[in-house]
Amino acid sequence: MRIVLLSGGSGKRLWPLSNDARSKQFLKVLKNENGKMESMVQRVWRQLRKVNLADEAIVTTSSSQVEMLHTQLGSNIPVVVEPERKDTFPAIALAAVYLYSVERCSLDEVIGVLPVDPFVEDHFFETVTELESALDESDADLALLGVTPTYPAEKYGYIVPESGMPANFIKVSKFCEKPNETAAKKLIHQRALWNCGVFSFRLGYIIQLLKCKNIPVEYDALLKYYSQLKSNSFDYEVVEKATNIIAIPYSGYWKDLGTWNTLTDEMKTPVIGNGVISNDVMKSCIVNELDIPIILIGVEDIVVAASPDGLLVTDKKSSHKIKEYVSHFQDGPMYEEYWWGWSRVLEYSKKEIGTETLTEKVHLTAGRNLHDQGQGDREVWTVTAGEGTLVLNDEFSKVGTGTTLTIPAGKTYSWKAGSDMELIVIRSGEHLMEHRRKNSRLDVALKKPVYSKYS
């Protein structure tokens, strides 16, 4: 069985920590078994390893998330990169065609598809492995994993079974998307399941479906054709149109950590970062990535989240509304992580004549390289911590705390960190923020391999 993990999202629901480059699955706000902070994607990958599925998994994602995946999961994680961000049907089609035409998987190979960020017990992934035998036993086209509801939720879709249920799987009658509470209670009475976005199929099923739609089934050809694919979900394009579908019930713990309200329920500590909550405050959280302190006094049931992208103060029950407002802000992302370290915008200004000034703090991890080309009119770099080597004009120079130098526009240079380094860079010129936003300006010296020439 091969696993396809879907890693997408625009990073709006958990703003300001999440953004286009760092979606919710990359936020290190959960504690693992050893008490260390980890992200949702790190948690899922660890759980996949426990059931021996990690070696059979590939991740589909956008180019803006590739370095983050490699940073958190390792440089050898196989990643299929979309030429442009679309919905789940194009992403799954690309992964399936890669497995078919590049890895030469058998058409009888069972493919399991799941999101990269479910918050579940380990038993969840053991149940995922049962999808393969369920397909063999039922001869169905699709096998889904459905969660046994614990309350009449209005925010989830439901898988409705036909009457009469076999011992280990159900025959799917229809789907019901986000019913009201009254309808949800009736669905639960019918033994309907929550649709958690996990399904499986034989590779030949999706390849034949693509051929019927005149979609290329060779990887390079599909990459060139990708922009012509409609941005439809796999549920809409495939699942809801199929007639021979089964589902396996999963009765363990499952949660979609898609809002600050649900995410903070699973955080083991009320304060992450520089902050203090007074003793009279109940059910409140601080997640602070800034150096300045945050203090909560006399308020309850709220979330305060701070990052270089912005500051959010919301009561938990209203946190799901944030997506309506984030689109007003176009300057981000102001913080990005890379395999070599991270960069954070400290200050940005633009004069009426178009001249911009951009100040960033850069962290370069020991042993890593940062390769770049001077932007704007000039760049002034200052090493504030650590030591390393700078290569400029083919000359090698030792640098350390207090070193300051100016790099003219267009000059290529490379930093090599001997120890963890922190640097401040001030750029002046035109179109600096636009260039940063479009191109994730700080490139890497050693590009990590991914399975797409568009990466």
WOBELSUL-V95244 format. One record per backbone hydrogen bond with DSSP energy under -1.0 kcal/mol. CO is the residue of the C=O (numbers start at 1). NH is the residue of the N-H. E is the energy in kcal/mol with one decimal. If there is no record, write none. Layout:
# WOBELSUL-V95244
{{CO | NH | E} {CO | NH | E}}
This chain:
# WOBELSUL-V95244
{{2 | 112 | -3.3} {3 | 58 | -2.3} {4 | 114 | -2.2} {5 | 60 | -2.6} {6 | 116 | -1.8} {12 | 15 | -1.3} {14 | 17 | -1.0} {14 | 18 | -1.6} {22 | 19 | -1.7} {23 | 26 | -2.2} {24 | 27 | -1.6} {25 | 41 | -2.5} {27 | 29 | -1.7} {30 | 38 | -3.5} {32 | 35 | -1.9} {36 | 32 | -2.8} {38 | 30 | -2.1} {39 | 43 | -2.1} {40 | 44 | -2.5} {41 | 45 | -2.3} {42 | 46 | -2.1} {43 | 47 | -2.0} {44 | 48 | -2.5} {45 | 49 | -1.8} {46 | 50 | -1.3} {47 | 51 | -1.0} {48 | 53 | -2.9} {49 | 52 | -1.4} {53 | 56 | -1.2} {54 | 57 | -1.5} {56 | 3 | -2.2} {58 | 5 | -2.8} {59 | 80 | -3.1} {60 | 7 | -2.6} {61 | 82 | -2.7} {62 | 65 | -1.7} {65 | 69 | -2.3} {66 | 70 | -2.3} {67 | 71 | -2.5} {68 | 72 | -2.3} {69 | 73 | -2.8} {70 | 74 | -1.5} {74 | 77 | -1.3} {78 | 59 | -2.1} {79 | 451 | -2.8} {80 | 61 | -2.1} {87 | 91 | -1.5} {88 | 92 | -2.6} {89 | 93 | -2.5} {90 | 94 | -2.3} {91 | 95 | -2.0} {92 | 96 | -2.6} {93 | 97 | -2.5} {94 | 98 | -2.1} {95 | 99 | -2.4} {96 | 100 | -2.1} {97 | 101 | -3.1} {98 | 102 | -2.1} {98 | 103 | -1.9} {99 | 105 | -2.9} {106 | 109 | -1.6} {107 | 204 | -3.0} {109 | 203 | -2.9} {110 | 2 | -2.4} {111 | 201 | -1.7} {112 | 4 | -3.1} {113 | 199 | -1.8} {114 | 6 | -2.0} {119 | 255 | -1.2} {121 | 124 | -1.5} {122 | 125 | -1.0} {122 | 126 | -1.1} {123 | 127 | -2.0} {124 | 128 | -1.5} {125 | 129 | -1.3} {127 | 130 | -1.1} {128 | 131 | -1.6} {130 | 134 | -2.0} {131 | 135 | -2.2} {132 | 136 | -1.9} {133 | 137 | -2.7} {134 | 138 | -2.3} {135 | 139 | -2.2} {142 | 246 | -2.2} {143 | 200 | -2.2} {144 | 248 | -2.9} {146 | 250 | -2.6} {147 | 194 | -3.2} {151 | 153 | -2.3} {157 | 195 | -2.8} {158 | 176 | -2.3} {159 | 193 | -2.3} {160 | 173 | -3.1} {160 | 174 | -1.5} {170 | 247 | -2.1} {171 | 162 | -2.8} {174 | 160 | -2.7} {176 | 158 | -3.2} {180 | 184 | -2.6} {181 | 185 | -2.1} {182 | 186 | -1.5} {183 | 187 | -2.2} {184 | 188 | -2.4} {185 | 189 | -1.8} {186 | 190 | -1.2} {187 | 192 | -2.5} {188 | 191 | -1.7} {193 | 159 | -3.5} {194 | 147 | -2.2} {198 | 145 | -2.3} {199 | 113 | -3.2} {200 | 143 | -2.2} {201 | 111 | -3.3} {202 | 205 | -1.3} {202 | 206 | -1.1} {203 | 207 | -2.1} {204 | 208 | -2.3} {205 | 209 | -1.7} {206 | 210 | -2.2} {207 | 211 | -2.1} {208 | 212 | -2.1} {209 | 213 | -1.2} {210 | 215 | -2.9} {211 | 214 | -1.6} {218 | 222 | -2.5} {219 | 223 | -2.2} {220 | 224 | -1.6} {221 | 225 | -1.6} {222 | 226 | -1.2} {225 | 228 | -2.4} {226 | 229 | -1.7} {230 | 232 | -2.0} {232 | 89 | -1.9} {233 | 237 | -2.6} {234 | 238 | -2.5} {234 | 239 | -1.8} {235 | 240 | -3.2} {244 | 141 | -2.3} {244 | 142 | -1.4} {245 | 172 | -2.6} {246 | 144 | -2.5} {247 | 170 | -2.9} {248 | 146 | -2.6} {250 | 148 | -2.9} {253 | 121 | -1.0} {255 | 119 | -2.0} {256 | 258 | -1.8} {259 | 263 | -2.6} {260 | 264 | -2.3} {263 | 266 | -1.4} {270 | 286 | -2.9} {272 | 288 | -3.3} {273 | 275 | -1.0} {274 | 294 | -1.0} {276 | 296 | -2.3} {278 | 281 | -1.8} {282 | 301 | -2.5} {285 | 304 | -2.2} {286 | 272 | -2.6} {287 | 306 | -2.6} {294 | 276 | -2.3} {296 | 278 | -2.5} {301 | 316 | -2.2} {302 | 285 | -2.0} {303 | 314 | -2.2} {304 | 287 | -2.5} {305 | 312 | -3.0} {306 | 289 | -2.6} {307 | 310 | -1.4} {310 | 307 | -2.4} {312 | 305 | -2.1} {314 | 303 | -3.1} {315 | 318 | -1.3} {316 | 319 | -1.4} {318 | 321 | -1.8} {319 | 322 | -1.4} {321 | 324 | -1.7} {322 | 325 | -1.7} {322 | 326 | -1.6} {325 | 328 | -1.6} {326 | 329 | -2.2} {334 | 345 | -2.9} {336 | 343 | -2.3} {340 | 365 | -2.9} {341 | 338 | -3.3} {342 | 363 | -2.9} {343 | 336 | -2.2} {344 | 361 | -3.0} {347 | 359 | -2.9} {349 | 357 | -2.5} {351 | 354 | -2.0} {355 | 351 | -2.9} {356 | 429 | -2.0} {357 | 349 | -2.1} {358 | 427 | -3.0} {359 | 346 | -3.0} {359 | 347 | -1.6} {360 | 425 | -2.4} {361 | 344 | -2.4} {362 | 423 | -2.7} {363 | 342 | -1.8} {364 | 421 | -2.8} {365 | 368 | -2.3} {368 | 417 | -2.2} {370 | 415 | -2.7} {372 | 413 | -2.4} {374 | 410 | -2.0} {377 | 409 | -1.3} {378 | 428 | -1.6} {379 | 407 | -3.2} {380 | 426 | -2.3} {381 | 405 | -2.3} {382 | 424 | -2.6} {383 | 402 | -3.4} {385 | 422 | -2.1} {387 | 418 | -1.9} {387 | 419 | -1.7} {388 | 399 | -2.4} {389 | 416 | -2.7} {390 | 397 | -2.4} {391 | 414 | -1.7} {392 | 395 | -1.5} {395 | 392 | -2.2} {397 | 390 | -2.7} {399 | 388 | -2.3} {400 | 403 | -2.6} {403 | 383 | -2.7} {405 | 381 | -2.7} {407 | 379 | -2.0} {408 | 411 | -1.5} {411 | 374 | -2.6} {413 | 372 | -2.3} {414 | 391 | -2.8} {415 | 370 | -2.3} {416 | 389 | -2.8} {417 | 367 | -3.1} {421 | 364 | -2.7} {422 | 384 | -2.6} {422 | 385 | -1.5} {423 | 362 | -3.2} {424 | 382 | -2.4} {425 | 360 | -2.5} {426 | 380 | -2.2} {427 | 358 | -2.4} {428 | 377 | -3.1} {428 | 378 | -1.2} {429 | 356 | -4.1} {431 | 435 | -2.1} {432 | 436 | -2.2} {433 | 437 | -2.7} {434 | 438 | -2.2} {435 | 439 | -2.0} {436 | 440 | -1.4} {452 | 455 | -1.4}}
